[in-house]
């Protein structure tokens, strides 16, 4: 077992491993943990009772966090013409087509979100093997395939997060920074919870939300009481 730091051990001693916590209580507990020397990212993770191998049980979507993620979001846009100009004006970190695709093929993936216009997707699909495994492939369902590149950029930079269940049925997303006050973290986390509940596939049977944990970087996770979610899921 890896040796834990004194700070981590002190935080772990505050967590009762025999119980699950309400969201408000869990966030309050996180705020009491000894802080590392940087502003930790707070992540909410779910273990879902779905089989992602079945197309009708895929869970994916996007949600606008009321208070943003606290992170500078790096956005690239695959577009030409007016859509490219609009993207540049809206603050995209990189805009291009053939040149940008070549960069990605060469290993450039130093960005958080990729947006593409519908007519650019034929070319963007050529780099799906690079973007897909990293969760960066533009998708109409998450609003990242659109002619309105400016609005898409504004949405992701303002705090919209995209999520997708992995092959093991787990899904997670950052819901803010440890420096956020409790109320903002709770509201952000609740928005993500509500989106996950809403995204339940009709074909999913049994317990949909099997487990949920909220954690801050380099700190122990706090298990949430999922009964309040499964009742409505």
C-alpha positions as CSV (number, residue, x, y, z in Angstrom):
1,X,0.0,0.0,0.0
2,X,1.3,3.4,-0.9
3,X,2.5,5.6,2.0
4,X,0.1,8.5,2.5
5,X,1.2,12.0,3.4
6,X,0.5,13.4,6.9
7,X,-1.9,15.8,5.3
8,X,-3.9,13.0,3.6
9,X,-3.9,11.0,6.8
10,X,-5.3,13.9,8.7
11,X,-8.1,14.4,6.1
12,X,-8.9,10.7,6.1
13,X,-9.3,10.7,9.9
14,X,-12.2,13.2,9.4
15,X,-14.1,10.7,7.2
16,X,-16.4,8.1,8.7
17,X,-15.9,5.1,6.4
18,X,-19.0,3.4,7.9
19,X,-21.5,5.9,6.6
20,X,-22.6,7.8,3.5
21,X,-23.1,11.5,3.5
22,X,-25.6,13.9,2.1
23,X,-24.3,16.2,-0.6
24,X,-24.3,19.3,1.7
25,X,-22.6,17.4,4.5
26,X,-20.0,15.9,2.2
27,X,-19.0,19.2,0.7
28,X,-18.8,20.8,4.2
29,X,-16.4,17.9,5.2
30,X,-14.2,18.5,2.1
31,X,-13.8,22.1,3.1
32,X,-12.4,21.0,6.4
33,X,-9.6,18.9,4.9
34,X,-6.1,20.3,5.2
35,X,-5.4,22.0,1.9
36,X,-2.5,21.1,-0.4
37,X,-0.4,23.9,-1.8
38,X,-2.7,24.4,-4.8
39,X,-6.4,24.9,-5.4
40,X,-7.7,21.4,-5.6
41,X,-10.3,20.4,-8.3
42,X,-13.4,18.9,-6.8
43,X,-14.7,15.9,-8.7
44,X,-18.0,14.1,-8.5
45,X,-18.0,10.4,-9.6
46,X,-20.7,7.9,-10.2
47,X,-20.8,4.1,-10.6
48,X,-23.9,3.4,-12.7
49,X,-25.9,0.3,-13.2
50,X,-25.7,0.3,-17.0
51,X,-24.0,-1.8,-19.6
52,X,-22.1,0.7,-21.9
53,X,-21.5,-2.1,-24.4
54,X,-25.2,-1.8,-25.3
55,X,-25.9,1.3,-27.4
56,X,-29.3,1.9,-25.7
57,X,-27.6,2.1,-22.3
58,X,-25.0,4.7,-23.2
59,X,-25.0,7.6,-20.7
60,X,-23.6,10.9,-22.0
61,X,-24.6,14.5,-22.0
62,X,-23.6,18.0,-20.9
63,X,-24.6,20.4,-18.2
64,X,-24.0,24.1,-17.5
65,X,-22.6,24.5,-14.0
66,X,-24.1,27.5,-12.3
67,X,-20.8,28.7,-11.0
68,X,-18.4,27.4,-13.6
69,X,-15.5,24.9,-13.1
70,X,-12.9,27.4,-11.9
71,X,-10.7,26.2,-14.7
72,X,-9.4,27.9,-17.8
73,X,-10.9,25.9,-20.6
74,X,-8.8,25.5,-23.7
75,X,-10.9,25.3,-26.9
76,X,-9.9,24.4,-30.4
77,X,-12.3,24.8,-33.4
78,X,-12.3,23.0,-36.7
79,X,-13.9,25.4,-39.1
80,X,-13.4,27.7,-42.1
81,X,-14.9,30.9,-43.4
82,X,-17.3,32.9,-41.2
83,X,-17.5,30.2,-38.6
84,X,-13.7,30.3,-38.1
85,X,-13.7,34.1,-37.9
86,X,-16.5,33.9,-35.3
87,X,-14.6,31.3,-33.3
88,X,-11.5,33.5,-33.2
89,X,-13.5,36.5,-32.1
90,X,-15.1,34.4,-29.3
91,X,-11.8,33.5,-27.9
92,X,-11.0,30.1,-29.3
93,X,-7.4,29.0,-28.4
94,X,-6.8,27.6,-31.9
95,X,-8.9,27.6,-35.1
96,X,-8.1,25.8,-38.3
97,X,-8.9,22.9,-40.6
98,X,-6.3,20.9,-42.5
99,X,-3.5,22.5,-40.5
100,X,-5.1,21.8,-37.2
101,X,-6.0,18.3,-38.1
102,X,-2.3,17.7,-39.1
103,X,-1.2,19.1,-35.7
104,X,-3.6,16.6,-33.9
105,X,-2.3,13.8,-36.0
106,X,1.2,14.8,-34.9
107,X,0.3,14.5,-31.2
108,X,-1.2,17.8,-30.3
109,X,-4.0,17.3,-27.8
110,X,-3.3,20.1,-25.3
111,X,-6.9,21.3,-25.2
112,X,-10.0,20.5,-23.2
113,X,-12.8,20.9,-25.8
114,X,-12.9,20.5,-29.6
115,X,-15.7,22.1,-31.5
116,X,-16.4,21.6,-35.2
117,X,-18.9,22.8,-37.8
118,X,-21.0,20.1,-39.4
119,X,-19.3,20.4,-42.8
120,X,-15.9,20.0,-41.1
121,X,-16.8,16.7,-39.5
122,X,-15.9,14.6,-42.6
123,X,-12.3,15.7,-42.1
124,X,-12.4,15.6,-38.3
125,X,-13.5,12.0,-38.3
126,X,-10.0,11.2,-39.7
127,X,-8.6,11.9,-36.3
128,X,-11.4,10.2,-34.3
129,X,-8.8,7.6,-33.1
130,X,-6.9,10.4,-31.4
131,X,-9.8,12.5,-30.1
132,X,-12.2,9.7,-29.2
133,X,-10.2,7.9,-26.4
134,X,-9.5,11.3,-24.8
135,X,-13.2,12.3,-24.8
136,X,-12.4,15.2,-27.2
137,X,-14.4,14.1,-30.3
138,X,-17.0,16.8,-31.3
139,X,-20.5,15.5,-30.9
140,X,-23.9,17.1,-31.8
141,X,-25.4,15.7,-28.5
142,X,-23.0,17.9,-26.5
143,X,-23.4,21.0,-28.6
144,X,-19.8,20.7,-30.0
145,X,-20.9,20.2,-33.6
146,X,-22.5,23.4,-34.7
147,X,-22.3,26.3,-37.1
148,X,-22.7,28.7,-34.2
149,X,-19.1,28.4,-33.0
150,X,-19.2,31.6,-31.0
151,X,-22.1,30.4,-28.8
152,X,-20.5,27.0,-28.3
153,X,-17.3,28.5,-27.2
154,X,-19.0,30.9,-24.8
155,X,-21.0,27.9,-23.3
156,X,-17.9,25.8,-22.6
157,X,-15.8,28.6,-21.3
158,X,-18.7,29.7,-19.0
159,X,-18.7,26.3,-17.2
160,X,-20.5,23.7,-19.3
161,X,-19.1,20.2,-18.8
162,X,-19.5,17.2,-21.0
163,X,-19.5,13.7,-19.6
164,X,-19.7,10.1,-20.9
165,X,-19.8,6.8,-19.1
166,X,-16.7,4.7,-19.5
167,X,-16.6,1.0,-20.4
168,X,-16.9,0.0,-16.7
169,X,-20.1,2.1,-16.1
170,X,-18.3,4.9,-14.3
171,X,-18.7,8.6,-15.1
172,X,-17.1,11.6,-13.4
173,X,-16.7,15.4,-13.9
174,X,-15.1,18.3,-12.2
175,X,-17.7,20.5,-10.4
176,X,-15.5,23.3,-9.2
177,X,-12.4,24.2,-7.1
178,X,-11.9,23.7,-3.4
179,X,-11.6,27.4,-3.0
180,X,-15.3,27.8,-4.0
181,X,-17.6,28.4,-1.1
182,X,-19.8,25.5,0.1
183,X,-23.0,26.8,-1.5
184,X,-21.5,27.2,-5.0
185,X,-19.9,23.7,-4.8
186,X,-23.2,22.2,-3.7
187,X,-25.1,23.9,-6.5
188,X,-22.6,22.8,-9.1
189,X,-22.6,19.3,-7.9
190,X,-26.4,19.1,-7.7
191,X,-26.6,20.3,-11.3
192,X,-24.4,17.4,-12.3
193,X,-26.4,15.0,-10.2
194,X,-29.7,16.2,-11.8
195,X,-28.2,15.8,-15.3
196,X,-27.1,12.2,-14.5
197,X,-30.5,11.3,-13.2
198,X,-32.2,12.8,-16.2
199,X,-29.8,10.9,-18.5
200,X,-30.9,7.4,-17.3
201,X,-31.5,5.2,-20.3
202,X,-35.0,3.8,-20.6
203,X,-33.6,0.3,-21.0
204,X,-31.6,0.5,-17.7
205,X,-33.1,-1.8,-15.1
206,X,-32.5,-2.1,-11.4
207,X,-30.3,0.2,-9.4
208,X,-29.2,3.0,-11.7
209,X,-26.9,5.0,-9.4
210,X,-25.0,2.3,-7.5
211,X,-22.5,4.6,-5.8
212,X,-21.3,8.2,-5.8
213,X,-18.2,9.9,-4.4
214,X,-17.1,13.5,-4.1
215,X,-13.4,14.2,-3.8
216,X,-10.9,16.9,-4.0
217,X,-7.4,16.4,-5.6
218,X,-4.9,14.6,-3.4
219,X,-7.6,14.1,-0.7
220,X,-9.7,11.0,0.3
221,X,-13.2,10.7,-1.3
222,X,-16.4,11.0,0.6
223,X,-19.1,8.5,-0.2
224,X,-22.6,10.0,-0.9
225,X,-26.0,8.7,0.1
226,X,-27.4,7.7,-3.2
227,X,-30.8,6.6,-1.9
228,X,-32.1,10.1,-2.6
229,X,-31.1,9.8,-6.2
230,X,-32.2,6.3,-6.9
231,X,-35.7,7.1,-5.6
232,X,-36.1,9.5,-8.5
233,X,-33.8,7.9,-11.1
